[in-house]
Amino acid sequence: MHFKDTIFSSNGKKKTTLKTKEEIQRIAIEVIAEEKKAVESLASHIGNSFSAAVETIFCTSGRVIFTGIGKSANIAAKVVSTLNSTGTPALFMHAADAIHGDLGMIQPTDVVVCVSKSGNTPEIKVLIPLVKNFGNKLIAIVGNTDSFLAREADIVLDTTVEHEACPNNLAPTSSTTAQLVMGDALAIALMACRDFSARDFARFHPGGALGKQLYMRVSDLYLQNEKPSVSPETPVRETILEMTSRRLGCAVVVTPCPLGLAVEGIVTDGDLRRMIKANTSFDRLTAADIMTRNPKTIVDTEYAVNALHLMRTHSITQLVVVDSQGCYLGVLHLHDILREGII
């Protein structure tokens, strides 16, 4: 692959010209194909060593400490982030910093994972004997099974690639992709071993739309709203005033019951439009005459994302909130969900 045509000026300095858009697109497709090939080849490297690595990390009472140098260090840091968010305590230790004091983060029960393409970089050769002297288990994610790292490791995960996507076969591209996928495979296998559920995931992701989908409940949203309500006998004019003053586009029709207020129906903007279309005068009409009976309700302890699904399913923008006994508590509006960024 050649990204640019190279020419030389009269003074001998290199000049380059940008490829056409078609050639650029072709290069991108070739890179994707090359890295896809590298990832697919990993399947043949999954065996007893992978199972042993998962078992070693799962059974330790300590943490898993990832280390590396250069681009491999960046991959190691990303895998650490994935492990922490999926239930496996992990730390990142840069290989260069490790030999200048950061080795102090390693505790006797920790498992050390070293990520490296060559397995022979100077920092790795200095670091590995120190880790071995500590007595910690050492797992190698390495692209050279004949390397110093591979020979010294207790468990070797082979991420060898035939060719980098770089046109000069130099810049870490396919190799770092392979390292990342192997790290993800470790993380997901450990998730399965821990029976790590969506609820567990929510505990580590309380922020953002994802976390809110997993933990935010209807009760977290509707309480800030007004509580529009009328009786079945309330005149339409007063019903409209209730809807307008509460600013939710509806009024819930309720009657007293032993446990609170029973929901009889709901009056929405749509009900008012239908009333006007069907009647020349509505002075004698009441809320019961125009309400929609058996409105869609949701229990206050339900997850907000389930309320959103119910609204989408029935093409509505409000839900009547009730308690476990079916008594009226308030109204949840689509805007409440939008404001929290759950969609």
C-alpha positions in Angstrom: 0.0 0.0 0.0 1.2 3.5 -0.9 -0.5 6.5 0.7 1.3 9.1 -1.4 3.3 9.3 -4.6 6.9 10.4 -3.8 8.8 12.8 -6.0 12.0 14.7 -5.4 12.6 18.4 -6.0 15.8 19.9 -7.5 17.4 20.3 -4.0 16.8 16.6 -3.2 14.0 17.2 -0.7 11.1 14.7 -0.7 7.7 15.9 -1.8 4.4 14.0 -1.7 1.1 14.3 -3.5 -2.2 13.2 -2.0 -4.0 10.2 -3.5 -7.4 10.4 -5.1 -10.4 9.8 -3.0 -10.9 6.4 -4.7 -7.4 5.4 -3.8 -7.8 6.6 -0.2 -10.9 4.5 0.1 -9.2 1.5 -1.3 -6.4 1.9 1.2 -8.9 2.0 4.1 -10.6 -1.2 2.9 -7.2 -2.9 2.6 -6.3 -1.9 6.2 -9.6 -3.2 7.5 -9.1 -6.5 5.6 -5.6 -6.9 6.9 -6.7 -6.3 10.5 -9.7 -8.5 10.1 -7.3 -11.3 9.0 -5.2 -10.7 12.1 -8.2 -11.0 14.4 -9.6 -14.1 12.7 -6.2 -15.8 13.2 -6.5 -15.4 16.9 -9.1 -18.1 17.1 -6.5 -20.7 16.4 -4.4 -19.4 19.3 -7.2 -20.0 21.9 -6.5 -23.1 23.9 -5.5 -24.3 27.3 -3.3 -21.4 27.9 -6.2 -19.0 27.5 -8.3 -21.1 30.0 -5.3 -21.1 32.4 -5.0 -17.3 32.2 -8.7 -16.8 32.9 -8.6 -19.2 35.8 -5.4 -17.6 37.3 -7.0 -14.1 37.2 -10.3 -15.3 38.5 -8.9 -17.2 41.4 -6.5 -14.6 42.6 -7.4 -12.7 45.8 -5.5 -9.7 44.4 -5.7 -7.5 41.3 -4.5 -8.0 37.8 -1.8 -5.5 36.8 -1.3 -4.8 33.1 2.0 -3.4 31.8 3.6 -2.6 28.5 5.7 -0.1 26.6 4.8 2.1 23.6 1.6 1.3 21.7 1.2 -1.9 23.7 1.0 0.2 26.9 -1.9 2.0 25.4 -3.7 -1.3 24.7 -2.9 -2.5 28.2 -4.5 0.7 29.7 -7.6 0.2 27.7 -8.0 -3.5 28.7 -7.6 -2.4 32.4 -10.5 0.0 31.9 -12.6 -2.8 30.5 -11.8 -5.1 33.3 -12.6 -2.6 36.0 -16.0 -1.9 34.4 -16.8 -5.6 34.2 -16.0 -6.7 37.7 -12.3 -7.6 37.6 -10.1 -5.2 39.7 -7.2 -4.1 37.5 -4.4 -1.5 37.5 -2.1 -0.2 34.7 1.6 0.1 35.3 3.8 1.6 32.6 6.8 -0.6 32.1 9.2 2.3 32.0 7.8 3.8 35.2 7.8 0.4 36.9 11.5 0.2 37.0 11.6 3.8 38.5 9.4 3.2 41.5 6.0 2.0 40.3 6.8 -1.6 41.1 5.6 -0.7 44.6 2.0 -1.1 43.4 2.4 -4.8 42.9 1.2 -6.8 45.9 2.0 -10.5 46.6 -1.4 -11.8 45.4 -1.5 -9.8 42.2 -1.3 -11.3 38.7 0.9 -9.4 36.2 0.0 -9.3 32.5 2.6 -8.0 30.2 1.5 -6.8 26.7 4.2 -6.7 24.0 4.6 -7.3 20.3 8.3 -8.3 20.3 8.7 -9.4 23.9 12.3 -8.2 23.7 12.2 -4.5 24.4 14.9 -3.3 26.9 12.3 -2.1 29.4 10.6 -5.5 29.3 13.9 -7.3 29.8 14.6 -5.3 32.9 11.1 -5.5 34.3 10.3 -9.2 33.9 13.1 -10.6 36.2 11.9 -8.1 38.9 8.3 -9.4 38.7 9.6 -13.0 38.8 11.6 -12.2 41.9 8.5 -11.0 43.6 6.9 -14.4 43.0 3.8 -13.0 41.1 2.2 -15.0 38.4 3.1 -13.6 35.0 0.9 -13.8 31.9 2.3 -12.6 28.5 0.2 -11.3 25.7 2.9 -11.4 23.1 3.4 -11.4 19.4 6.6 -13.4 19.4 6.5 -16.8 21.1 10.3 -17.1 20.9 10.9 -13.9 22.8 12.4 -13.3 26.2 9.0 -12.4 27.6 7.4 -15.6 26.3 10.2 -17.8 27.7 9.9 -16.2 31.2 6.1 -16.0 31.4 4.0 -18.6 33.3 1.3 -18.4 30.7 1.6 -17.2 27.1 -1.3 -15.8 25.0 -0.1 -15.7 21.4 -1.1 -12.6 19.4 1.3 -13.2 16.5 0.2 -11.5 13.3 1.6 -12.2 9.8 1.7 -8.6 8.7 1.0 -5.1 10.0 -1.6 -3.0 8.1 1.1 -0.4 7.8 2.4 -0.3 4.2 6.0 -0.6 5.6 5.1 -3.4 8.0 6.4 -1.3 10.8 3.7 0.8 12.6 1.8 -1.3 15.2 -1.6 -1.7 13.6 -2.7 -5.3 13.1 -0.6 -6.3 16.2 -2.3 -3.8 18.5 -5.7 -4.8 17.2 -4.9 -8.4 18.0 -3.7 -7.5 21.5 -6.9 -5.5 22.1 -9.2 -8.3 21.0 -7.3 -10.8 23.2 -7.7 -8.5 26.1 -11.4 -8.1 25.4 -11.7 -11.9 25.2 -10.1 -12.2 28.7 -12.5 -9.6 30.1 -15.6 -11.2 28.7 -14.6 -14.7 29.8 -14.0 -13.3 33.3 -17.5 -11.6 33.2 -19.0 -15.0 32.4 -17.1 -16.7 35.3 -18.4 -14.0 37.7 -22.0 -14.1 36.4 -21.6 -10.4 35.9 -25.1 -9.1 35.1 -26.5 -5.8 33.7 -27.4 -4.8 37.2 -23.7 -5.3 38.2 -22.7 -3.3 35.2 -24.9 -0.4 36.3 -23.1 -0.2 39.6 -19.9 0.7 37.8 -21.6 2.9 35.2 -23.9 5.3 37.1 -23.3 8.2 34.8 -24.4 8.7 31.2 -27.3 7.3 29.2 -26.2 3.7 29.7 -26.1 3.9 33.5 -29.4 5.7 33.7 -31.1 3.0 31.6 -29.9 0.4 34.0 -30.7 2.1 37.4 -33.0 5.0 37.0 -36.6 4.3 38.0 -39.9 6.1 37.4 -39.9 7.3 41.0 -36.7 9.3 40.2 -38.5 11.3 37.5 -42.2 11.9 38.1 -42.1 13.4 41.6 -40.9 16.8 40.3 -44.1 17.1 38.2 -47.5 18.5 39.1 -50.2 16.0 39.9 -53.2 16.9 37.6 -56.4 15.2 38.8 -60.2 15.7 38.4 -63.2 13.8 39.4 -65.5 12.1 36.9 -68.1 14.8 37.6 -65.7 17.7 37.0 -67.1 20.0 34.2 -65.0 20.0 31.0 -64.2 23.7 31.4 -62.6 23.1 34.8 -60.9 20.0 33.4 -59.2 22.1 30.7 -58.1 24.6 33.4 -56.6 21.8 35.4 -54.7 20.5 32.4 -53.5 24.0 31.5 -52.3 24.9 35.1 -50.4 21.6 35.6 -48.7 21.9 32.2 -48.5 18.2 31.5 -51.1 18.0 28.7 -53.5 15.8 30.6 -55.7 15.4 33.7 -56.1 12.1 35.4 -59.7 11.2 36.3 -59.8 9.7 39.8 -62.2 8.5 42.5 -61.5 8.0 46.2 -60.8 4.4 47.3 -59.8 2.8 50.7 -56.1 3.0 49.8 -56.0 6.4 48.0 -57.2 7.4 44.6 -58.3 4.9 42.0 -57.6 5.8 38.3 -60.8 5.9 36.3 -59.4 7.5 33.1 -57.4 10.3 31.6 -58.2 13.4 29.6 -55.6 14.4 27.1 -55.3 17.0 24.3 -56.4 14.3 21.9 -59.6 13.8 23.9 -60.3 17.5 23.8 -59.9 17.6 20.0 -62.2 14.6 19.6 -64.8 16.3 21.9 -64.8 19.5 19.8 -65.2 17.5 16.6 -68.1 15.6 18.0 -70.0 18.3 19.9 -71.2 21.8 19.0 -71.5 22.6 22.8 -69.7 21.1 25.7 -71.0 23.2 28.6 -72.8 20.2 30.1 -70.1 17.7 29.5 -68.0 16.3 32.3 -64.6 14.7 32.5 -66.2 11.2 32.5 -67.9 12.0 29.2 -64.7 12.6 27.3 -62.0 10.7 29.1 -60.1 7.7 27.8 -60.9 4.8 30.1 -58.2 2.3 31.3 -55.2 4.6 30.5 -51.7 3.2 30.3 -50.2 3.1 33.8 -46.8 2.2 35.2 -45.7 1.3 38.8 -43.4 3.9 40.3 -40.7 1.2 41.1 -40.4 0.3 37.4 -37.2 1.3 35.5 -37.5 4.5 33.4 -36.3 2.7 30.3 -39.4 0.4 30.6 -41.6 3.5 30.7 -40.0 4.7 27.5 -40.6 1.4 25.8 -44.3 1.6 26.9 -44.6 5.1 25.5 -43.0 4.1 22.2 -45.2 1.0 21.9 -48.4 2.9 22.3 -47.3 6.2 20.7 -48.1 8.2 23.8 -46.3 10.9 25.7 -47.6 10.5 29.2 -48.0 7.6 31.6 -50.1 7.5 34.7 -47.9 6.6 37.7 -49.4 4.2 40.3 -48.3 2.4 43.3 -48.2 -1.4 43.8 -51.9 -1.3 44.7 -52.8 0.7 41.5 -53.5 4.0 43.3 -52.7 7.3 41.6 -49.4 8.9 42.4 -48.7 11.3 39.5 -47.8 11.6 35.8 -44.6 10.7 33.9 -44.0 12.7 30.7 -41.8 11.8 27.8 -39.9 15.1 28.4 -38.8 13.8 31.8 -37.1 10.9 30.1 -35.6 13.1 27.4 -34.2 15.5 30.0 -32.3 12.7 31.7 -30.7 11.6 28.3 -32.0 8.1 28.6 -32.9 7.9 24.9 
